[in-house]
Amino acid sequence: MREAAILLTACVVVCLLLGSSQAARQGQDVRCGACRALVDEMEWAISQTDPKKMIQTGSFRINPDGSQSIREVPLARSEGNLLELMESVCESMGDYGERSTDPSTSRKSYIRLKSRTGEAMDLSEATLDSRVTSSLKFACETIVEQHEDEIIEFFAHETDNVKDKLCSKRTDLCDHALLMSHDEL
């Protein structure tokens, strides 16, 4: 009888550990998906800004020699514009849904379900669930809050592989994402 109780207790502990590790993986998948979606949304918003528009940055104080430390930068990648975009970027998480779980990795990924241009989209592999979109939105808001400086730095200066550089290498939100194709979220 005592051996059965020990065996039952061991089974319960193993089940709890497996359940908590699966929950941790799902949480990581959501955070990774939110980061990758955030990058896509920021890149799209930046692309919608006229690349010819410039803004003056720097100090407007006059130096002792009579000069000013002012420089012009593209408006799209200016700190002020990026901060403004970050204020609303997480609202777009409502346009994302969960893609079918990858059978080889058991990882969840996320896909945009609503077209920005109104064209039809293939939604056969995705499901729209309010719990998923609210989880993505919460994860996005947390990422913006915790990594604001990194996000601004990357979008102000980087243009190549921002998803991998920001979400995997800099923040470790996607430790598995370097194995994903670049169009997956």
VEXDREN-2710 file (C-alpha; in Angstrom, 1 decimal):
% VEXDREN-2710
k/r/px/py/pz
1/MET/0.0/0.0/0.0
2/ARG/2.8/2.4/0.9
3/GLU/4.6/1.7/-2.4
4/ALA/1.4/2.5/-4.4
5/ALA/1.1/5.8/-2.5
6/ILE/4.7/6.7/-3.3
7/LEU/4.2/5.7/-7.0
8/LEU/1.0/7.8/-7.1
9/THR/2.8/10.8/-5.6
10/ALA/5.7/10.4/-8.1
11/CYS/3.2/10.3/-11.0
12/VAL/1.5/13.4/-9.7
13/VAL/4.8/15.3/-9.4
14/VAL/5.9/14.2/-12.9
15/CYS/2.5/15.4/-14.3
16/LEU/2.8/18.7/-12.6
17/LEU/6.3/19.2/-13.8
18/LEU/5.3/18.3/-17.4
19/GLY/2.3/20.6/-17.2
20/SER/4.3/23.5/-15.9
21/SER/7.0/23.0/-18.5
22/GLN/4.3/23.0/-21.2
23/ALA/2.7/26.1/-19.8
24/ALA/6.2/27.8/-19.7
25/ARG/6.7/26.8/-23.3
26/GLN/3.3/28.2/-24.3
27/GLY/4.1/31.5/-22.5
28/GLN/7.4/31.6/-24.3
29/ASP/5.7/31.0/-27.6
30/VAL/3.3/33.8/-27.0
31/ARG/6.1/36.2/-26.0
32/CYS/8.1/35.2/-29.1
33/GLY/5.1/35.6/-31.3
34/ALA/4.2/39.0/-29.9
35/CYS/7.8/40.2/-30.4
36/ARG/7.9/39.0/-34.0
37/ALA/4.5/40.5/-34.7
38/LEU/5.5/43.8/-33.0
39/VAL/8.6/43.9/-35.4
40/ASP/6.3/43.3/-38.4
41/GLU/3.9/46.0/-37.3
42/MET/6.6/48.5/-36.6
43/GLU/8.3/47.8/-39.9
44/TRP/5.0/48.2/-41.8
45/ALA/4.2/51.5/-40.0
46/ILE/7.7/52.8/-40.7
47/SER/7.3/51.9/-44.4
48/GLN/4.1/54.0/-44.5
49/THR/6.0/57.2/-43.6
50/ASP/7.3/59.3/-46.5
51/PRO/11.0/58.5/-46.7
52/LYS/11.8/62.0/-47.9
53/LYS/10.4/63.6/-44.7
54/MET/13.2/64.7/-42.4
55/ILE/13.3/66.0/-38.9
56/GLN/15.9/68.0/-37.1
57/THR/17.4/66.5/-34.0
58/GLY/20.1/67.5/-31.6
59/SER/20.7/70.4/-29.4
60/PHE/19.2/73.8/-30.3
61/ARG/21.6/75.5/-28.0
62/ILE/24.3/77.7/-29.5
63/ASN/27.8/76.5/-28.8
64/PRO/30.5/78.9/-27.7
65/ASP/31.8/79.0/-31.3
66/GLY/28.3/80.1/-32.5
67/SER/27.4/76.8/-34.1
68/GLN/24.6/74.4/-33.2
69/SER/24.6/70.6/-32.9
70/ILE/21.7/69.9/-35.2
71/ARG/21.4/67.1/-37.7
72/GLU/18.6/65.9/-39.9
73/VAL/17.3/62.3/-39.7
74/PRO/14.5/60.6/-41.6
75/LEU/11.2/61.1/-39.8
76/ALA/10.3/57.5/-40.1
77/ARG/13.2/56.3/-37.9
78/SER/13.3/59.3/-35.5
79/GLU/13.0/58.6/-31.8
80/GLY/9.8/60.7/-31.6
81/ASN/8.1/58.8/-34.4
82/LEU/9.2/55.4/-33.1
83/LEU/7.8/56.3/-29.6
84/GLU/4.5/57.4/-31.2
85/LEU/4.3/54.1/-33.2
86/MET/5.1/52.1/-30.1
87/GLU/2.1/53.6/-28.3
88/SER/-0.3/52.0/-30.6
89/VAL/1.5/49.0/-32.1
90/CYS/0.1/46.5/-29.6
91/GLU/-3.5/47.3/-30.6
92/SER/-2.8/45.5/-33.9
93/MET/-2.3/42.2/-32.0
94/GLY/-6.1/41.8/-32.4
95/ASP/-5.4/41.1/-36.1
96/TYR/-3.4/38.0/-35.3
97/GLY/-4.4/34.4/-34.7
98/GLU/-2.8/31.2/-33.8
99/ARG/-1.3/29.0/-36.5
100/SER/-1.5/25.2/-36.3
101/THR/1.0/23.8/-33.9
102/ASP/4.2/22.6/-35.6
103/PRO/4.2/18.9/-35.2
104/SER/8.0/18.5/-35.3
105/THR/8.7/21.1/-32.6
106/SER/5.3/21.3/-30.7
107/ARG/5.7/25.1/-30.9
108/LYS/2.9/27.5/-31.6
109/SER/3.3/30.4/-34.0
110/TYR/1.1/33.3/-34.9
111/ILE/-0.1/34.8/-38.2
112/ARG/-1.8/38.0/-39.2
113/LEU/-5.4/37.2/-40.1
114/LYS/-6.5/40.6/-41.3
115/SER/-5.0/42.2/-44.4
116/ARG/-3.7/45.7/-44.1
117/THR/-4.8/46.4/-47.7
118/GLY/-8.2/44.6/-47.8
119/GLU/-7.1/41.7/-50.0
120/ALA/-8.2/38.1/-49.2
121/MET/-5.9/36.0/-47.0
122/ASP/-5.5/32.3/-46.6
123/LEU/-6.8/31.5/-43.1
124/SER/-6.9/27.7/-43.5
125/GLU/-4.0/27.1/-41.0
126/ALA/-5.1/29.7/-38.4
127/THR/-7.7/30.2/-35.7
128/LEU/-8.9/33.4/-34.3
129/ASP/-9.5/33.2/-30.6
130/SER/-10.0/36.2/-28.2
131/ARG/-7.8/34.6/-25.6
132/VAL/-4.9/34.3/-28.0
133/THR/-5.3/37.9/-29.2
134/SER/-5.5/39.2/-25.6
135/SER/-2.4/37.1/-24.6
136/LEU/-0.5/38.5/-27.6
137/LYS/-1.6/42.1/-26.8
138/PHE/-0.5/41.7/-23.1
139/ALA/2.8/40.1/-24.1
140/CYS/3.3/43.0/-26.7
141/GLU/2.6/45.6/-24.0
142/THR/5.0/43.9/-21.6
143/ILE/7.7/43.8/-24.3
144/VAL/7.3/47.4/-25.2
145/GLU/7.5/48.4/-21.5
146/GLN/10.5/46.3/-20.7
147/HIS/12.5/46.7/-23.9
148/GLU/11.6/50.2/-25.1
149/ASP/15.2/51.4/-25.4
150/GLU/16.2/48.3/-27.4
151/ILE/13.2/48.6/-29.7
152/ILE/14.0/52.3/-30.4
153/GLU/17.7/51.5/-30.9
154/PHE/17.0/48.7/-33.4
155/PHE/14.4/50.6/-35.5
156/ALA/16.5/53.8/-35.5
157/HIS/19.6/52.1/-36.8
158/GLU/18.9/48.5/-38.0
159/THR/17.1/47.4/-41.1
160/ASP/18.2/43.8/-41.7
161/ASN/16.9/40.8/-39.7
162/VAL/15.4/42.9/-36.9
163/LYS/13.2/40.0/-35.8
164/ASP/16.1/37.7/-35.1
165/LYS/18.4/40.4/-33.7
166/LEU/15.8/41.9/-31.4
167/CYS/13.6/39.0/-30.5
168/SER/16.3/36.3/-30.3
169/LYS/19.7/37.7/-29.8
170/ARG/19.1/40.9/-27.7
171/THR/16.1/40.0/-25.6
172/ASP/16.1/36.1/-25.6
173/LEU/12.3/36.1/-26.1
174/CYS/12.7/33.6/-29.0
175/ASP/15.4/31.2/-28.1
176/HIS/14.1/28.8/-30.7
177/ALA/13.2/31.4/-33.4
178/LEU/16.6/31.2/-35.1
179/LEU/15.4/27.9/-36.5
180/MET/12.2/29.4/-37.9
181/SER/11.7/30.7/-41.4
182/HIS/11.7/34.5/-41.6
183/ASP/8.0/34.7/-42.5
184/GLU/6.8/32.8/-39.4
185/LEU/5.9/34.7/-36.3
END
